[in-house]
Amino acid sequence: MHVGWVGFGHSISGIRRNLRQLEYHTVKILPASVDDAEAILAIWNPVIAGTTVTFNNVEKSRTDVATMIKDRHTAGREFLVAHQGDNLLGFATYGPFRSGSGYANTVEHTVILAEQAKGNGVGRALLTALESHAKANGIHSMIASVSAENTIAVAFHKTLGFEQVAYIPEAGRKFGRWLDVVFLQKIL
């Protein structure tokens, strides 16, 4: 991943953000392997158990993640990880948006980062690589389904060219509360 000074201006906050990103210049974006399953779980399960980032409340097992990695690769879909040395900083994957042949060229994606990787360009690198893979494999449209409470993820997607196409009130339920969902789309 290459991080440059372009676009950060000369503000103090821009310089600080750029310095944080420089810490991650050795990040490698690679296809996930079954060997990454435990590290993925260490990032994903706390998000499932403790946040409304995902409406799912059932934690993943090593077998679940290993199967998902294999299935995505077999189907020609991608499952990427961001590594810095021995540390897994996050992952991104995409799969079908809906069943049926009419939806074959639209996918829904997920990007989840370790806490220490947020705000450092790792998410941008993962999603950019995911988009490149999708486009090269005939995908026309990517969808992000984001909890409306996750305003950072909504802003992140908009920064990368996604447009909000729907807001669905009370679409999910978690922690005894109804949750709204935002759908964002990018035509590749």
C-alpha positions as CSV (number, residue, x, y, z in Angstrom):
1,M,0.0,0.0,0.0
2,H,1.4,3.4,-0.9
3,V,0.4,6.4,1.0
4,G,1.3,9.8,-0.4
5,W,0.9,13.4,0.7
6,V,-1.5,14.3,-2.1
7,G,-4.9,15.4,-1.0
8,F,-4.1,16.0,2.7
9,G,-3.4,19.7,2.3
10,H,-1.3,21.5,4.8
11,S,-3.6,21.5,7.8
12,I,-2.3,20.1,11.1
13,S,-5.1,17.5,11.2
14,G,-4.2,16.4,7.6
15,I,-0.5,16.1,8.5
16,R,-1.4,14.1,11.6
17,R,-3.6,11.8,9.6
18,N,-0.9,11.3,7.0
19,L,1.7,10.5,9.7
20,R,-0.7,7.8,11.1
21,Q,-1.1,6.4,7.6
22,L,2.7,6.3,7.1
23,E,2.8,3.8,10.0
24,Y,0.9,1.4,7.7
25,H,3.0,1.7,4.6
26,T,4.1,-2.0,4.9
27,V,0.5,-3.3,4.8
28,K,0.0,-6.1,2.3
29,I,-3.4,-6.8,0.9
30,L,-3.6,-10.6,0.1
31,P,-6.2,-13.2,-0.6
32,A,-7.3,-14.7,2.7
33,S,-6.3,-18.3,3.5
34,V,-7.7,-20.8,6.0
35,D,-4.7,-20.0,8.1
36,D,-6.1,-16.5,8.6
37,A,-9.3,-17.8,10.2
38,E,-8.3,-17.4,13.9
39,A,-7.1,-13.8,13.3
40,I,-10.2,-12.9,11.4
41,L,-12.3,-14.3,14.3
42,A,-10.4,-12.2,16.8
43,I,-11.5,-9.1,14.9
44,W,-15.0,-10.2,13.8
45,N,-16.5,-11.8,16.9
46,P,-16.1,-8.8,19.1
47,V,-17.9,-6.7,16.5
48,I,-20.7,-9.3,16.4
49,A,-21.0,-9.6,20.1
50,G,-20.7,-6.0,21.2
51,T,-21.8,-3.6,18.4
52,T,-24.6,-2.8,16.0
53,V,-22.1,-2.7,13.1
54,T,-23.7,-6.0,12.2
55,F,-27.2,-7.1,13.0
56,N,-26.0,-10.7,13.3
57,N,-25.7,-11.8,17.0
58,V,-24.3,-15.3,16.4
59,E,-20.5,-15.4,16.6
60,K,-18.5,-17.1,13.9
61,S,-16.5,-20.3,14.4
62,R,-13.2,-21.2,12.8
63,T,-15.1,-23.6,10.6
64,D,-17.5,-20.9,9.5
65,V,-14.7,-18.6,8.5
66,A,-12.6,-21.3,6.8
67,T,-15.7,-22.5,4.9
68,M,-16.5,-18.9,3.8
69,I,-13.0,-18.3,2.6
70,K,-13.0,-21.5,0.6
71,D,-16.5,-20.9,-0.8
72,R,-15.8,-17.3,-1.9
73,H,-12.6,-18.4,-3.7
74,T,-14.3,-21.3,-5.3
75,A,-17.2,-19.1,-6.5
76,G,-14.7,-16.6,-8.0
77,R,-15.5,-14.0,-5.3
78,E,-12.8,-12.4,-3.2
79,F,-11.9,-12.6,0.5
80,L,-9.0,-10.3,1.3
81,V,-6.9,-9.6,4.4
82,A,-4.6,-6.8,5.3
83,H,-1.4,-8.0,6.9
84,Q,1.4,-6.0,8.5
85,G,4.1,-8.4,9.4
86,D,2.3,-11.1,11.5
87,N,-0.6,-8.9,12.4
88,L,-3.9,-9.1,10.6
89,L,-5.4,-5.6,10.5
90,G,-8.7,-6.3,8.8
91,F,-10.5,-8.1,6.1
92,A,-12.9,-7.5,3.2
93,T,-15.1,-9.8,1.2
94,Y,-18.0,-9.8,-1.2
95,G,-20.7,-12.3,-2.1
96,P,-24.1,-12.4,-3.7
97,F,-26.4,-9.4,-3.1
98,R,-29.5,-11.6,-3.7
99,S,-30.2,-15.0,-5.1
100,G,-31.3,-15.4,-8.7
101,S,-29.5,-14.9,-12.0
102,G,-30.8,-11.4,-12.5
103,Y,-28.6,-10.3,-9.5
104,A,-25.5,-12.1,-10.7
105,N,-23.6,-8.8,-11.4
106,T,-24.4,-7.1,-8.1
107,V,-22.6,-8.0,-4.9
108,E,-22.7,-7.0,-1.3
109,H,-19.5,-6.5,0.6
110,T,-18.1,-6.4,4.1
111,V,-15.1,-4.5,5.4
112,I,-14.1,-5.0,9.1
113,L,-10.9,-3.6,10.7
114,A,-9.1,-4.1,13.9
115,E,-9.3,-1.1,16.2
116,Q,-5.7,-0.1,15.7
117,A,-6.1,0.0,11.9
118,K,-9.1,2.4,11.8
119,G,-8.4,5.8,10.3
120,N,-5.1,4.8,8.7
121,G,-6.0,3.9,5.1
122,V,-6.3,0.2,5.7
123,G,-10.0,0.1,5.0
124,R,-9.6,2.2,1.9
125,A,-6.8,-0.2,0.6
126,L,-9.0,-3.2,1.3
127,L,-12.1,-1.8,-0.4
128,T,-10.2,-0.5,-3.4
129,A,-8.6,-3.9,-3.9
130,L,-12.0,-5.6,-3.5
131,E,-13.5,-3.2,-6.1
132,S,-10.7,-4.0,-8.5
133,H,-11.3,-7.7,-8.2
134,A,-15.0,-7.3,-8.6
135,K,-14.7,-5.2,-11.7
136,A,-12.2,-7.5,-13.3
137,N,-14.7,-10.4,-12.7
138,G,-17.7,-8.8,-14.4
139,I,-19.3,-7.2,-11.3
140,H,-21.3,-4.1,-12.3
141,S,-22.5,-2.9,-8.9
142,M,-21.4,-3.1,-5.2
143,I,-23.8,-2.7,-2.3
144,A,-22.9,-1.7,1.3
145,S,-25.6,-2.5,3.8
146,V,-24.6,-0.4,6.8
147,S,-26.2,0.1,10.2
148,A,-27.5,3.7,10.3
149,E,-25.8,4.0,13.7
150,N,-22.5,3.4,12.0
151,T,-22.1,6.9,10.7
152,I,-18.3,6.4,10.2
153,A,-19.0,3.6,7.8
154,V,-21.6,5.6,5.9
155,A,-19.1,8.5,5.5
156,F,-16.3,6.1,4.6
157,H,-18.3,4.6,1.7
158,K,-19.4,8.1,0.5
159,T,-15.8,9.2,0.4
160,L,-15.0,6.2,-1.8
161,G,-17.8,7.1,-4.3
162,F,-20.7,5.1,-3.0
163,E,-24.1,6.8,-3.0
164,Q,-26.8,6.3,-0.5
165,V,-29.7,4.7,-2.4
166,A,-32.0,3.6,0.5
167,Y,-32.7,4.1,4.1
168,I,-34.9,1.4,5.7
169,P,-36.2,2.2,9.2
170,E,-36.4,-0.7,11.7
171,A,-35.0,-3.2,9.3
172,G,-33.2,-5.2,11.9
173,R,-33.2,-6.0,15.6
174,K,-30.3,-6.4,18.1
175,F,-29.8,-5.7,21.8
176,G,-33.6,-5.4,22.2
177,R,-33.8,-2.5,19.8
178,W,-35.0,-1.9,16.3
179,L,-32.2,-0.7,14.0
180,D,-32.2,1.2,10.7
181,V,-30.1,0.2,7.7
182,V,-28.6,2.4,5.0
183,F,-27.9,0.9,1.6
184,L,-25.1,2.5,-0.4
185,Q,-24.2,1.6,-4.0
186,K,-21.3,2.1,-6.4
187,I,-21.5,1.3,-10.1
188,L,-18.2,-0.1,-11.2
